[in-house]
Amino acid sequence: MRCPKCGKDSDKVLETRISKDASSIRRRRLCLECSYRYTTYETIIPADIYVIKKDGRREEYKPDKLMAGIKQACWKRQISDDVIDQLVTKVTDRVSEKVNSQGEIKSHTIGELVMAELKELDEVAYVRFASVYRHFKDAEAFINEIHKLPSKNSDGDNVE
């Protein structure tokens, strides 16, 4: 494993934890060159899944890329890394169920899966992700998306 700070590949694992659902492993590492501490995650990725991008390009499915987008949407929200890990695992499982016979899935389908999960988890994170994913053209499109969310009264109950 290469250190993200100095780029050297000599490190030591300080701690290993298996996720609650046993789908990933979290490792705390120490670079033996510069003493920088960092975390890595190991997950099972279903073999040979390719994402079909909007422009038609094929790209290998990368849960790390998905995690980065979700973390960006959840920035400064009260959402733990464990919850984000579980969300990525859940979406990855759904992706592997939805691939076609050639092992392909459209990026649009993945985006919709993520938005459905974020909508249930945190409305602010959902709107952030949707604003990037759907490329809102103007403020009105953004406001329309917010109006689609269920209203809540002061007790946190949905109001119809």
C-alpha positions as CSV (number, residue, x, y, z in Angstrom):
1,M,0.0,0.0,0.0
2,R,1.4,3.4,-0.9
3,C,1.4,6.2,1.6
4,P,-0.9,9.0,0.5
5,K,1.5,11.6,1.9
6,C,5.0,10.5,0.8
7,G,4.2,7.8,-1.8
8,K,6.5,5.1,-0.2
9,D,5.2,1.6,0.0
10,S,6.5,0.5,3.4
11,D,3.7,0.5,6.0
12,K,2.5,-1.3,9.1
13,V,-1.1,-2.3,9.9
14,L,-2.0,-0.9,13.3
15,E,-5.6,-2.0,13.6
16,T,-8.0,-4.2,11.6
17,R,-11.8,-4.1,12.0
18,I,-14.4,-6.1,10.1
19,S,-17.6,-4.2,9.3
20,K,-20.8,-5.2,11.1
21,D,-22.2,-7.0,8.0
22,A,-18.8,-8.6,7.3
23,S,-18.7,-7.0,3.8
24,S,-15.6,-4.9,4.3
25,I,-12.4,-4.6,6.3
26,R,-11.1,-1.3,7.7
27,R,-7.3,-1.1,8.4
28,R,-5.5,1.7,10.2
29,R,-1.9,2.0,8.8
30,L,1.3,3.7,9.7
31,C,3.8,4.7,7.0
32,L,7.3,3.5,8.2
33,E,9.0,6.3,6.2
34,C,7.1,9.5,7.2
35,S,5.0,8.2,10.2
36,Y,1.7,9.3,8.5
37,R,-1.4,7.4,9.7
38,Y,-4.1,6.6,7.2
39,T,-7.1,4.3,6.8
40,T,-7.8,1.8,4.0
41,Y,-10.9,-0.2,3.2
42,E,-11.0,-3.6,1.6
43,T,-14.3,-4.6,0.0
44,I,-15.5,-7.4,-2.2
45,I,-16.2,-6.1,-5.7
46,P,-18.3,-8.3,-8.0
47,A,-16.1,-9.3,-10.9
48,D,-16.1,-7.4,-14.2
49,I,-18.8,-4.8,-13.8
50,Y,-18.6,-2.0,-16.2
51,V,-20.4,1.4,-16.0
52,I,-21.8,2.8,-19.3
53,K,-21.3,6.6,-19.0
54,K,-23.6,9.2,-20.5
55,D,-21.3,9.7,-23.5
56,G,-21.1,5.9,-24.1
57,R,-17.7,5.2,-22.6
58,R,-17.3,2.1,-20.6
59,E,-15.5,2.3,-17.2
60,E,-14.8,-0.3,-14.6
61,Y,-17.1,0.0,-11.6
62,K,-15.2,1.5,-8.7
63,P,-16.9,1.6,-5.2
64,D,-14.2,4.1,-4.1
65,K,-15.4,6.6,-6.7
66,L,-19.0,6.1,-5.4
67,M,-17.8,6.5,-1.8
68,A,-16.1,9.8,-2.7
69,G,-19.3,11.2,-4.2
70,I,-21.4,10.1,-1.3
71,K,-18.8,11.5,1.2
72,Q,-18.9,14.9,-0.6
73,A,-22.7,14.9,-0.4
74,C,-22.6,14.0,3.3
75,W,-19.9,16.6,4.1
76,K,-20.6,18.4,7.5
77,R,-23.7,16.2,8.1
78,Q,-24.1,13.9,11.1
79,I,-23.4,10.8,9.1
80,S,-20.7,8.4,10.3
81,D,-18.2,6.7,8.0
82,D,-19.7,3.3,9.0
83,V,-23.1,4.5,7.7
84,I,-21.5,5.7,4.5
85,D,-19.7,2.3,4.2
86,Q,-23.0,0.5,4.6
87,L,-24.6,2.7,2.0
88,V,-21.8,2.0,-0.5
89,T,-22.1,-1.8,0.2
90,K,-25.8,-1.7,-0.3
91,V,-25.6,0.2,-3.6
92,T,-22.8,-2.1,-4.8
93,D,-25.0,-5.2,-4.0
94,R,-27.9,-3.6,-5.9
95,V,-25.5,-2.8,-8.8
96,S,-24.4,-6.4,-9.0
97,E,-28.1,-7.5,-9.1
98,K,-28.9,-5.1,-11.9
99,V,-26.0,-5.6,-14.4
100,N,-27.0,-6.9,-17.8
101,S,-25.7,-10.2,-19.4
102,Q,-22.5,-8.3,-20.5
103,G,-21.8,-7.2,-17.0
104,E,-22.8,-3.6,-17.7
105,I,-24.9,-1.0,-15.9
106,K,-25.7,2.6,-16.9
107,S,-24.3,5.4,-14.7
108,H,-27.9,6.8,-14.6
109,T,-29.1,3.6,-12.8
110,I,-26.3,3.9,-10.2
111,G,-27.1,7.5,-9.6
112,E,-30.8,6.7,-9.0
113,L,-29.9,3.9,-6.6
114,V,-27.6,6.3,-4.6
115,M,-30.3,9.1,-4.6
116,A,-32.9,6.7,-3.3
117,E,-30.7,5.7,-0.4
118,L,-29.6,9.3,0.4
119,K,-33.2,10.4,0.3
120,E,-34.0,8.0,3.1
121,L,-30.8,8.8,5.0
122,D,-30.5,12.6,4.9
123,E,-32.4,15.1,2.8
124,V,-29.6,17.6,2.7
125,A,-27.1,15.0,1.4
126,Y,-29.7,13.9,-1.1
127,V,-30.2,17.4,-2.5
128,R,-26.4,17.9,-2.6
129,F,-25.9,14.7,-4.6
130,A,-28.9,15.3,-6.8
131,S,-27.6,18.8,-7.6
132,V,-24.4,17.4,-9.0
133,Y,-25.8,14.3,-10.5
134,R,-28.7,15.9,-12.3
135,H,-26.8,19.0,-13.3
136,F,-29.5,21.5,-12.4
137,K,-29.6,24.2,-15.1
138,D,-30.9,27.0,-12.8
139,A,-32.2,27.7,-9.3
140,E,-35.8,26.9,-10.3
141,A,-34.8,23.3,-11.2
142,F,-33.1,23.0,-7.8
143,I,-36.1,24.4,-6.0
144,N,-38.4,22.0,-7.8
145,E,-36.3,19.1,-6.5
146,I,-36.6,20.4,-3.0
147,H,-40.4,20.7,-3.3
148,K,-40.5,17.0,-4.2
149,L,-39.3,16.1,-0.7
150,P,-42.0,15.3,1.9
151,S,-42.8,18.2,4.2
152,K,-42.1,17.7,7.9
153,N,-43.8,19.4,10.8
154,S,-41.9,20.6,13.9
155,D,-42.2,17.1,15.5
156,G,-40.4,15.6,12.5
157,D,-43.5,13.8,11.2
158,N,-44.3,13.9,7.5
159,V,-47.2,16.2,6.6
160,E,-49.3,15.5,3.5
